[in-house]
Amino acid sequence: GLFANMSDWSRIVRKLVADTSTTEEQKQAAFTDEVFADIRRQVGESEADSYTRAGGLNYSYLGLARYWRKRT
């Protein structure tokens, strides 16, 4: 399932959080693009579109970023 990818998503977020050369908006956009492409590969375009509208990848990024910032 999609949530099996949480460790991959965490890895992406940790890399982005550590990158001091990008803004928070750029980090969020990079996360959303990368995760959306991953979801699309797994479930196809139309299901990926409906998942990302319903699931709010921005919120996934914000939550994971907050979590990993507290760990550093």
FIKEGU-59430 format. One record per atom (N, C-alpha, C): residue number from 1; residue in three letters; atom name; x, z, y. Coordinates in steps of 0.02 Angstrom, whole numbers, always signed. Each point is the difference from the previous one (the first is absolute). Last residue first. Layout:
N
node num NUM residu ALA atome CA x X z Z y Y;
...
END
This chain:
72
node num 72 residu THR atome N x +831 z +753 y +829;
node num 72 residu THR atome CA x +69 z -15 y +22;
node num 72 residu THR atome C x +25 z +49 y +51;
node num 71 residu ARG atome N x -224 z -7 y -101;
node num 71 residu ARG atome CA x +49 z +12 y -54;
node num 71 residu ARG atome C x +72 z -11 y +22;
node num 70 residu LYS atome N x -195 z -44 y +138;
node num 70 residu LYS atome CA x +4 z +73 y -11;
node num 70 residu LYS atome C x +52 z +17 y -53;
node num 69 residu ARG atome N x -50 z -226 y +43;
node num 69 residu ARG atome CA x +35 z +29 y +58;
node num 69 residu ARG atome C x +8 z +75 y -7;
node num 68 residu TRP atome N x -126 z -120 y -162;
node num 68 residu TRP atome CA x +73 z -8 y -8;
node num 68 residu TRP atome C x +39 z +26 y +59;
node num 67 residu TYR atome N x -241 z +9 y +6;
node num 67 residu TYR atome CA x +25 z +38 y -57;
node num 67 residu TYR atome C x +77 z -5 y -4;
node num 66 residu ARG atome N x -111 z -132 y +160;
node num 66 residu ARG atome CA x -3 z +72 y +19;
node num 66 residu ARG atome C x +30 z +43 y -56;
node num 65 residu ALA atome N x -24 z -227 y -45;
node num 65 residu ALA atome CA x +53 z +10 y +50;
node num 65 residu ALA atome C x +2 z +73 y +21;
node num 64 residu LEU atome N x -174 z -68 y -143;
node num 64 residu LEU atome CA x +64 z +2 y -35;
node num 64 residu LEU atome C x +58 z +13 y +49;
node num 63 residu GLY atome N x -216 z -26 y +93;
node num 63 residu GLY atome CA x +3 z +59 y -43;
node num 63 residu GLY atome C x +67 z +7 y -35;
node num 62 residu LEU atome N x -42 z -194 y +130;
node num 62 residu LEU atome CA x +5 z +59 y +42;
node num 62 residu LEU atome C x +6 z +64 y -41;
node num 61 residu TYR atome N x -35 z -207 y -113;
node num 61 residu TYR atome CA x +66 z +5 y +30;
node num 61 residu TYR atome C x +7 z +65 y +39;
node num 60 residu SER atome N x -209 z -47 y -89;
node num 60 residu SER atome CA x +47 z +15 y -53;
node num 60 residu SER atome C x +70 z +7 y +28;
node num 59 residu TYR atome N x -166 z -70 y +145;
node num 59 residu TYR atome CA x -6 z +72 y -14;
node num 59 residu TYR atome C x +46 z +21 y -57;
node num 58 residu ASN atome N x -13 z -228 y +54;
node num 58 residu ASN atome CA x +31 z +36 y +57;
node num 58 residu ASN atome C x -2 z +76 y -13;
node num 57 residu LEU atome N x -110 z -150 y -148;
node num 57 residu LEU atome CA x +72 z +9 y -14;
node num 57 residu LEU atome C x +35 z +35 y +57;
node num 56 residu GLY atome N x -256 z -20 y -79;
node num 56 residu GLY atome CA x +37 z +15 y +61;
node num 56 residu GLY atome C x +74 z +14 y -13;
node num 55 residu GLY atome N x -207 z -54 y -145;
node num 55 residu GLY atome CA x +49 z +53 y -10;
node num 55 residu GLY atome C x +41 z +17 y +60;
node num 54 residu ALA atome N x -169 z -178 y -8;
node num 54 residu ALA atome CA x -32 z +64 y -19;
node num 54 residu ALA atome C x +50 z +57 y +0;
node num 53 residu ARG atome N x +76 z -219 y +46;
node num 53 residu ARG atome CA x -50 z +17 y +51;
node num 53 residu ARG atome C x -29 z +69 y -15;
node num 52 residu THR atome N x +148 z -89 y -156;
node num 52 residu THR atome CA x +36 z +22 y +60;
node num 52 residu THR atome C x -48 z +15 y +56;
node num 51 residu TYR atome N x -88 z -81 y -206;
node num 51 residu TYR atome CA x +33 z +65 y -9;
node num 51 residu TYR atome C x +32 z +24 y +65;
node num 50 residu SER atome N x -96 z -216 y -7;
node num 50 residu SER atome CA x -52 z +52 y +2;
node num 50 residu SER atome C x +31 z +69 y -9;
node num 49 residu ASP atome N x +147 z -185 y -12;
node num 49 residu ASP atome CA x -31 z +4 y +66;
node num 49 residu ASP atome C x -51 z +57 y +3;
node num 48 residu ALA atome N x +95 z -50 y -208;
node num 48 residu ALA atome CA x +49 z +33 y +44;
node num 48 residu ALA atome C x -29 z +8 y +70;
node num 47 residu GLU atome N x -124 z -123 y -155;
node num 47 residu GLU atome CA x -3 z +71 y -15;
node num 47 residu GLU atome C x +48 z +40 y +43;
node num 46 residu SER atome N x +5 z -234 y +21;
node num 46 residu SER atome CA x -64 z +26 y +24;
node num 46 residu SER atome C x -7 z +75 y -14;
node num 45 residu GLU atome N x +203 z -117 y -74;
node num 45 residu GLU atome CA x -11 z +0 y +72;
node num 45 residu GLU atome C x -65 z +35 y +21;
node num 44 residu GLY atome N x +128 z +71 y -232;
node num 44 residu GLY atome CA x -26 z -61 y +31;
node num 44 residu GLY atome C x -20 z +10 y +73;
node num 43 residu VAL atome N x +107 z +161 y -160;
node num 43 residu VAL atome CA x -73 z -7 y -8;
node num 43 residu VAL atome C x -28 z -64 y +30;
node num 42 residu GLN atome N x +243 z +62 y -8;
node num 42 residu GLN atome CA x -31 z +34 y -57;
node num 42 residu GLN atome C x -73 z -19 y -11;
node num 41 residu ARG atome N x +132 z -82 y +185;
node num 41 residu ARG atome CA x +31 z -24 y -62;
node num 41 residu ARG atome C x -36 z +29 y -61;
node num 40 residu ARG atome N x -63 z +78 y +213;
node num 40 residu ARG atome CA x -24 z -68 y -11;
node num 40 residu ARG atome C x +29 z -29 y -65;
node num 39 residu ILE atome N x +77 z +210 y +73;
node num 39 residu ILE atome CA x -69 z +5 y -25;
node num 39 residu ILE atome C x -27 z -70 y -17;
node num 38 residu ASP atome N x +210 z +9 y +104;
node num 38 residu ASP atome CA x +4 z +29 y -68;
node num 38 residu ASP atome C x -70 z +3 y -32;
node num 37 residu ALA atome N x +16 z -66 y +225;
node num 37 residu ALA atome CA x +27 z -53 y -44;
node num 37 residu ALA atome C x +4 z +24 y -72;
node num 36 residu PHE atome N x -63 z +158 y +161;
node num 36 residu PHE atome CA x -53 z -50 y -9;
node num 36 residu PHE atome C x +24 z -56 y -46;
node num 35 residu VAL atome N x +157 z +162 y +64;
node num 35 residu VAL atome CA x -47 z +27 y -49;
node num 35 residu VAL atome C x -57 z -50 y -13;
node num 34 residu GLU atome N x +161 z -56 y +165;
node num 34 residu GLU atome CA x +32 z +5 y -66;
node num 34 residu GLU atome C x -50 z +23 y -54;
node num 33 residu ASP atome N x -71 z -9 y +228;
node num 33 residu ASP atome CA x +15 z -67 y -25;
node num 33 residu ASP atome C x +27 z +3 y -71;
node num 32 residu THR atome N x -38 z +205 y +113;
node num 32 residu THR atome CA x -63 z -34 y -16;
node num 32 residu THR atome C x +13 z -68 y -30;
node num 31 residu PHE atome N x +187 z +119 y +79;
node num 31 residu PHE atome CA x -29 z +32 y -59;
node num 31 residu PHE atome C x -63 z -37 y -22;
node num 30 residu ALA atome N x +98 z -67 y +201;
node num 30 residu ALA atome CA x +43 z -19 y -57;
node num 30 residu ALA atome C x -28 z +29 y -65;
node num 29 residu ALA atome N x -104 z +63 y +201;
node num 29 residu ALA atome CA x -14 z -70 y -15;
node num 29 residu ALA atome C x +41 z -24 y -61;
node num 28 residu GLN atome N x +41 z +217 y +83;
node num 28 residu GLN atome CA x -67 z -3 y -29;
node num 28 residu GLN atome C x -17 z -72 y -20;
node num 27 residu LYS atome N x +202 z +35 y +115;
node num 27 residu LYS atome CA x +3 z +31 y -67;
node num 27 residu LYS atome C x -67 z -7 y -35;
node num 26 residu GLN atome N x +11 z -67 y +224;
node num 26 residu GLN atome CA x +35 z -48 y -44;
node num 26 residu GLN atome C x +5 z +27 y -71;
node num 25 residu GLU atome N x -89 z +142 y +164;
node num 25 residu GLU atome CA x -47 z -55 y -12;
node num 25 residu GLU atome C x +32 z -52 y -46;
node num 24 residu GLU atome N x +132 z +180 y +72;
node num 24 residu GLU atome CA x -50 z +23 y -48;
node num 24 residu GLU atome C x -49 z -56 y -16;
node num 23 residu THR atome N x +239 z -82 y +77;
node num 23 residu THR atome CA x -52 z +43 y +28;
node num 23 residu THR atome C x -48 z +22 y -56;
node num 22 residu THR atome N x +266 z -64 y -41;
node num 22 residu THR atome CA x -67 z -28 y +7;
node num 22 residu THR atome C x -48 z +52 y +29;
node num 21 residu SER atome N x +235 z +36 y -59;
node num 21 residu SER atome CA x +1 z -58 y +44;
node num 21 residu SER atome C x -70 z -30 y +11;
node num 20 residu THR atome N x +73 z +189 y -147;
node num 20 residu THR atome CA x -8 z +20 y +70;
node num 20 residu THR atome C x -3 z -59 y +48;
node num 19 residu ASP atome N x -54 z +58 y -269;
node num 19 residu ASP atome CA x +25 z -55 y +42;
node num 19 residu ASP atome C x -13 z +17 y +73;
node num 18 residu ALA atome N x -76 z +136 y -186;
node num 18 residu ALA atome CA x +72 z +9 y +13;
node num 18 residu ALA atome C x +28 z -53 y +48;
node num 17 residu VAL atome N x -226 z -10 y -76;
node num 17 residu VAL atome CA x +8 z +60 y +41;
node num 17 residu VAL atome C x +73 z +10 y +19;
node num 16 residu LEU atome N x -52 z -174 y -152;
node num 16 residu LEU atome CA x -22 z -15 y +68;
node num 16 residu LEU atome C x +10 z +59 y +46;
node num 15 residu LYS atome N x +47 z +28 y -230;
node num 15 residu LYS atome CA x +48 z -48 y +30;
node num 15 residu LYS atome C x -19 z -14 y +72;
node num 14 residu ARG atome N x -148 z +132 y -122;
node num 14 residu ARG atome CA x +63 z +37 y +12;
node num 14 residu ARG atome C x +52 z -45 y +32;
node num 13 residu VAL atome N x -204 z -99 y -68;
node num 13 residu VAL atome CA x -8 z +42 y +59;
node num 13 residu VAL atome C x +64 z +38 y +15;
node num 12 residu ILE atome N x -7 z -129 y -197;
node num 12 residu ILE atome CA x -3 z -44 y +59;
node num 12 residu ILE atome C x -3 z +43 y +64;
node num 11 residu ARG atome N x -12 z +114 y -204;
node num 11 residu ARG atome CA x +67 z -27 y +10;
node num 11 residu ARG atome C x +2 z -45 y +62;
node num 10 residu SER atome N x -208 z +83 y -68;
node num 10 residu SER atome CA x +42 z +54 y +29;
node num 10 residu SER atome C x +70 z -25 y +13;
node num 9 residu TRP atome N x -147 z -144 y -111;
node num 9 residu TRP atome CA x -19 z +7 y +70;
node num 9 residu TRP atome C x +41 z +54 y +34;
node num 8 residu ASP atome N x +30 z -27 y -229;
node num 8 residu ASP atome CA x +27 z -58 y +35;
node num 8 residu ASP atome C x -16 z +5 y +75;
node num 7 residu SER atome N x -93 z +162 y -138;
node num 7 residu SER atome CA x +72 z +11 y +6;
node num 7 residu SER atome C x +34 z -59 y +35;
node num 6 residu MET atome N x -231 z -14 y -45;
node num 6 residu MET atome CA x +14 z +48 y +53;
node num 6 residu MET atome C x +75 z +13 y +7;
node num 5 residu ASN atome N x -135 z -147 y -155;
node num 5 residu ASN atome CA x +52 z -25 y +44;
node num 5 residu ASN atome C x +20 z +50 y +54;
node num 4 residu ALA atome N x -179 z +25 y -157;
node num 4 residu ALA atome CA x +62 z +7 y -37;
node num 4 residu ALA atome C x +59 z -21 y +43;
node num 3 residu PHE atome N x -225 z -28 y +70;
node num 3 residu PHE atome CA x +32 z +62 y +20;
node num 3 residu PHE atome C x +61 z +18 y -42;
node num 2 residu LEU atome N x -135 z -196 y -43;
node num 2 residu LEU atome CA x +36 z -6 y +64;
node num 2 residu LEU atome C x +36 z +64 y +18;
node num 1 residu GLY atome N x -41 z -50 y -259;
node num 1 residu GLY atome CA x -41 z +0 y +60;
node num 1 residu GLY atome C x +43 z +0 y +63;
END
